[in-house]
Amino acid sequence: MLENEPTELVRRDKYFSDLGLSDEDAGDATQVVELLVAHPRLMQRPVVVRGGRAVISRPPTTVLELL
């Protein structure tokens, strides 16, 4: 339902780098799923769903796309 690439669901913050991760560790959908299962804190939140569409609401103003 997201128009974004799966890799955009991964937050690349200090925790991400502290884990020793790089963009290659979240390069495809399978890697993203494995990474988020192991480290749920890395998931971009919130993901807002409405009418069969979804957006990653970071920044929060992106939720306006669904309204």
C-alpha positions in Angstrom: 0.0 0.0 0.0 3.0 2.3 0.4 4.3 4.1 -2.6 7.7 4.2 -1.0 10.4 1.6 -1.5 10.6 -0.9 1.4 14.0 0.4 2.4 12.4 3.7 3.4 10.7 2.0 6.3 14.1 1.7 8.0 15.1 4.7 10.2 18.7 5.5 9.7 19.5 7.2 13.0 22.2 6.9 15.7 20.8 3.5 16.7 21.2 2.3 13.1 24.8 3.3 13.0 25.5 2.1 16.5 24.4 -1.4 15.3 27.1 -1.1 12.7 24.5 -1.2 9.9 24.8 0.4 6.4 22.4 1.0 3.6 23.4 -2.4 2.1 21.8 -4.0 5.2 18.4 -2.7 4.1 18.8 -3.0 0.4 15.8 -5.1 -0.5 12.4 -6.0 0.9 13.7 -9.3 2.4 16.5 -7.6 4.2 14.1 -4.9 5.5 11.8 -7.5 7.0 14.6 -9.3 8.7 16.1 -6.1 10.0 12.8 -4.8 11.4 12.0 -8.1 13.0 15.4 -8.1 14.7 15.3 -4.4 15.6 11.7 -3.0 15.6 12.9 0.3 16.9 14.3 1.0 13.5 10.9 1.2 11.8 9.8 4.6 10.6 6.6 5.5 12.4 3.9 6.2 12.2 2.6 4.5 9.1 -0.9 5.8 8.4 -3.3 3.8 6.4 -6.5 5.1 4.8 -8.6 4.0 1.8 -6.2 1.4 0.5 -3.2 3.7 0.7 -0.5 4.2 3.2 2.2 6.8 4.0 5.1 7.0 6.3 4.2 10.1 8.3 7.6 11.5 8.7 7.5 14.4 8.6 3.9 14.5 10.1 2.6 16.7 7.3 2.8 13.8 4.8 -0.3 12.4 6.4 -2.2 15.3 4.7 -1.7 13.3 1.4 -4.3 10.9 2.7 -6.8 13.4 3.9 
